[in-house]
Amino acid sequence: MNTAQRVAALPEIDSEFVQFWNEVLAPKFLRFKHILVDGLSRHSEAVFPQLPVHWGDRVLDVGCGFGDTALKLSELVGPDGQVVGVDCCDAFLDYAINEVNTKGVANVSFQRGDAEIALPAEAFDFVFARFGTMFFANPVAGLRNMRRALRPGGRMVHIVWRNRADNPWLSMAKDVVLEFLPQPGADALTCGPGPFSMANEGTVTTMMHSAGYTNIELRRVDAPVLVGNDVADAIAFQLAIGPAGEVFREAGAEAEEKREQIEAALAEAINRQKSSASGIVMDSSSWVISATNPAH
Ligand SMILES: C[S@@+](CC[C@H](N)C(=O)[O-])C[C@H]1O[C@@H](n2cnc3c(N)ncnc32)[C@H](O)[C@@H]1O
């Protein structure tokens, strides 16, 4: 029996970024789900025990991806609570719905939507986003929509990457690839501003104020993350997703011509990294940003 399904869709006007998530990134994210969910979870696991979520709450998970955080949130709200996951990408929603149905979870539903355009207006008690907000082309609009989805006094938490220097798992491979290929041009196809768009503490605090939040707090979380089960997996991951992947993709034929040299250089750099039982790990660092929708 289907317990989860897509409920009434939000307005669907796909921006170029939403199209990019669906057409270019979704297959790559599915291929490297083992790396992404493992790594991103290190940051949410650090905050889940302290989230201001209670039994019976209504919770919105923005940019919910594969649905694993929506499932975790559903445990926190219990059977009388509700979790709605919103994402702009069909393949992620299909995966999430299948997971929820397979597990027989009754209090989670999903909607397709662009958070910059609209979010469900249900006066949620809590809004959450793990590494989804940095891709907003208009971050204040997206953050404001998240605030408007909250009841007065409702709380939100979103997790974003800190600076490049503290995130070698994303930045190191780009530096290597740029030894062989040019920087992407201004007209490069992208999924939005990118992983470091909310890295600056002052800038992201100003965005949050402009979106109408109060009680804005940033907490730093550092965690080693998996970048591949082995060196070949790590190279394939870096050339598919993230900043290095963008340089490689945008360089087109030139990248393919130089693939052998690039892969050799990446192998050398990746071989210098630490390894764990599951594979190669590198350092990462995030901001956990919490805030309130003021009551008045
Ligand atoms: C890096 S992934 C993180 C996914 C998930 N939250 C996680 O932590 O595994 C970013 C997610 O945000 C979604 N996304 C990006 N821009 C969005 C937007 N404007 N509206 C809704 N979802 C968006 C993407 O489709 C993707 O699922």
The ligand as an SDF file (V2000), in Angstrom:
LIG
                    3D

 27 29  0  0  0  0  0  0  0  0999 V2000
   23.2440   18.9930   -2.1800 C   0  0  0  0  0  0  0  0  0  0  0  0
   21.6420   18.4000   -2.3800 S   0  0  0  0  0  0  0  0  0  0  0  0
   21.1830   18.0280   -0.6880 C   0  0  0  0  0  0  0  0  0  0  0  0
   20.0260   17.0660   -0.6220 C   0  0  0  0  0  0  0  0  0  0  0  0
   19.6180   16.6490    0.7980 C   0  0  0  0  0  0  0  0  0  0  0  0
   19.1060   17.7570    1.5720 N   0  0  0  0  0  0  0  0  0  0  0  0
   20.7680   16.0040    1.5060 C   0  0  0  0  0  0  0  0  0  0  0  0
   21.3250   16.5940    2.4220 O   0  0  0  0  0  0  0  0  0  0  0  0
   21.1230   14.8690    1.1220 O   0  0  0  0  0  0  0  0  0  0  0  0
   20.6850   19.8610   -2.7030 C   0  0  0  0  0  0  0  0  0  0  0  0
   19.2140   19.5600   -2.8880 C   0  0  0  0  0  0  0  0  0  0  0  0
   18.5020   20.7770   -3.0150 O   0  0  0  0  0  0  0  0  0  0  0  0
   17.5580   20.6430   -4.0740 C   0  0  0  0  0  0  0  0  0  0  0  0
   17.3180   22.0070   -4.5460 N   0  0  0  0  0  0  0  0  0  0  0  0
   18.1940   22.8710   -5.0920 C   0  0  0  0  0  0  0  0  0  0  0  0
   17.5980   24.0390   -5.3670 N   0  0  0  0  0  0  0  0  0  0  0  0
   16.3160   23.9120   -4.9770 C   0  0  0  0  0  0  0  0  0  0  0  0
   15.1860   24.7800   -5.0080 C   0  0  0  0  0  0  0  0  0  0  0  0
   15.2770   26.0130   -5.5070 N   0  0  0  0  0  0  0  0  0  0  0  0
   13.9980   24.3310   -4.5360 N   0  0  0  0  0  0  0  0  0  0  0  0
   13.8860   23.0640   -4.0360 C   0  0  0  0  0  0  0  0  0  0  0  0
   14.9260   22.2000   -3.9900 N   0  0  0  0  0  0  0  0  0  0  0  0
   16.1180   22.6250   -4.4420 C   0  0  0  0  0  0  0  0  0  0  0  0
   18.2480   19.7350   -5.0800 C   0  0  0  0  0  0  0  0  0  0  0  0
   17.3690   19.1090   -5.9800 O   0  0  0  0  0  0  0  0  0  0  0  0
   18.9230   18.7460   -4.1370 C   0  0  0  0  0  0  0  0  0  0  0  0
   18.0700   17.6890   -3.7930 O   0  0  0  0  0  0  0  0  0  0  0  0
  1  2  1  0
  2  3  1  0
  2 10  1  0
  3  4  1  0
  4  5  1  0
  5  6  1  0
  5  7  1  0
  7  8  2  0
  7  9  1  0
 10 11  1  0
 11 12  1  0
 11 26  1  0
 12 13  1  0
 13 14  1  0
 13 24  1  0
 14 15  1  0
 14 23  1  0
 15 16  2  0
 16 17  1  0
 17 18  1  0
 17 23  2  0
 18 19  1  0
 18 20  2  0
 20 21  1  0
 21 22  2  0
 22 23  1  0
 24 25  1  0
 24 26  1  0
 26 27  1  0
M  CHG  2   2   1   9  -1
M  END
$$$$
